[in-house]
């Protein structure tokens, strides 16, 4: 029997967070500005969500659209404010203009996080060399997850890459958990679970009315049921 899969849901506010937890989410990714694919939320929002739910929260560290690090001094100041608001897990990822990992920027931010656990987000799907990126980041403290669709265009195109990377589990650069997100649908789940992938990330799929509407506890519960069924 496979172990229980991790279900992470994007939350923009307290209402989303409460609904996601009620539906069976294990963890939330906290963001704002989905028109820019998710930016850093306000510390007050993080504090309110932390007070409202008791599941794990991962907070986005991204100040502008794209994957450049931008103003690192500002970002580190924001990270400190988020930690004071109760954040202890984060999501980040920075690339250079040629598609390489911006290792200096990542290292500086991770150092400021003081050992907090973190996810390298879908910047990996825009990287020029995924394997090289993984190996460059392999020994950074706190890194335990890659959020990826396997392709910049989504899970439909990325399935072969996801399954191939899962098969390298435990090898240098591949010790971190793969969390699949980005065009993920329920009909992908069985194949991904068969490939030993055990973490799933949903955003729009948790919102029947789209990004203008809130997270639906019933939609999240549908995913929870599907993931638990594939674990049997």
Order of alpha helices (4+ residues) and beta strands (2+ residues): beta-alpha-beta-alpha-beta-alpha-beta-alpha-beta-alpha-beta-alpha-beta-alpha-beta-alpha
